[in-house]
Amino acid sequence: MAFKPLHDRVLVRRVESEDKTKGGLIIPETAKEKPAEGEIISVGDGARKESGELIAPSVKTGDRVLFGKWSGTEVTLDGEELLIMKESDILGVMS
């Protein structure tokens, strides 16, 4: 199913976190937190100023981003769990 977010919203797929620590300890599933890192799947057209002028989004499809722990709304599309969030919930783009 094709999905395009509206306005300044983005669709994000969480990126799975590591199963081991740097020291080599294996982290069990029950102790893992949901990752706050993801990949942009789709981007809306952008927000609008009061004058009606479009403000282009700062992120694009394929960008790897960090977002707040409680950011976004979880949705399931085609059996995959994704997040829809405002662009302002994104903390930064990883390069």
C-alpha positions as CSV (number, residue, x, y, z in Angstrom):
1,M,0.0,0.0,0.0
2,A,1.3,3.4,-0.9
3,F,1.2,6.0,1.9
4,K,2.1,9.7,1.8
5,P,2.1,11.7,5.0
6,L,0.4,15.1,4.9
7,H,1.9,18.5,5.6
8,D,5.1,18.4,7.8
9,R,4.7,14.7,8.8
10,V,7.1,11.9,8.0
11,L,6.8,8.1,7.9
12,V,9.7,6.3,9.8
13,R,10.8,2.7,10.0
14,R,12.6,1.9,13.3
15,V,16.1,0.6,12.8
16,E,16.9,-2.4,15.0
17,S,19.4,-1.9,17.8
18,E,22.4,-4.0,18.5
19,D,22.0,-7.4,20.3
20,K,25.4,-7.0,22.0
21,T,27.1,-4.3,24.0
22,K,30.5,-3.0,23.1
23,G,31.9,-5.3,25.8
24,G,30.3,-8.3,24.2
25,L,27.4,-8.9,26.5
26,I,24.2,-10.1,24.8
27,I,21.1,-8.0,25.6
28,P,17.9,-10.2,26.0
29,E,14.8,-9.1,24.2
30,T,13.0,-8.4,27.5
31,A,15.7,-5.8,28.4
32,K,15.8,-4.0,25.1
33,E,14.2,-0.6,24.6
34,K,12.6,0.5,21.4
35,P,15.2,2.2,19.2
36,A,15.1,5.9,18.8
37,E,16.7,5.7,15.4
38,G,15.0,5.1,12.1
39,E,14.9,5.5,8.4
40,I,12.6,7.9,6.6
41,I,10.2,6.0,4.3
42,S,8.0,8.9,3.1
43,V,7.9,12.7,3.6
44,G,4.9,15.1,3.3
45,D,5.0,18.2,1.2
46,G,5.9,20.5,4.2
47,A,4.3,23.0,6.5
48,R,2.8,26.2,5.3
49,K,3.4,29.7,6.6
50,E,0.5,32.0,7.4
51,S,0.9,33.5,4.0
52,G,0.3,30.1,2.4
53,E,3.9,29.7,1.3
54,L,5.2,26.2,1.5
55,I,8.2,25.4,3.8
56,A,10.1,22.5,2.3
57,P,11.0,19.6,4.7
58,S,14.6,19.3,5.9
59,V,14.6,15.5,5.6
60,K,14.2,13.3,2.6
61,T,13.3,9.6,1.9
62,G,16.2,7.4,2.9
63,D,17.7,9.7,5.6
64,R,18.7,8.0,8.9
65,V,17.3,10.0,11.8
66,L,17.2,10.2,15.6
67,F,14.0,11.0,17.3
68,G,12.6,11.4,20.8
69,K,11.8,8.3,22.8
70,W,8.0,9.1,22.9
71,S,7.8,10.7,19.5
72,G,5.3,9.7,16.8
73,T,2.2,7.5,16.5
74,E,2.7,3.8,15.9
75,V,0.8,2.5,12.9
76,T,0.8,-0.9,11.1
77,L,0.9,-0.7,7.3
78,D,1.1,-4.0,5.2
79,G,2.0,-5.9,8.4
80,E,5.0,-3.6,9.2
81,E,5.1,-1.4,12.3
82,L,6.0,2.2,11.4
83,L,5.9,5.6,13.0
84,I,4.2,8.8,11.8
85,M,5.6,11.9,13.4
86,K,6.0,15.6,12.8
87,E,9.3,16.7,11.3
88,S,9.9,18.8,14.4
89,D,10.0,15.5,16.5
90,I,13.2,14.6,14.6
91,L,16.3,15.5,16.6
92,G,18.8,15.1,13.8
93,V,20.0,13.4,10.7
94,M,22.8,10.9,10.8
95,S,25.4,10.8,8.1
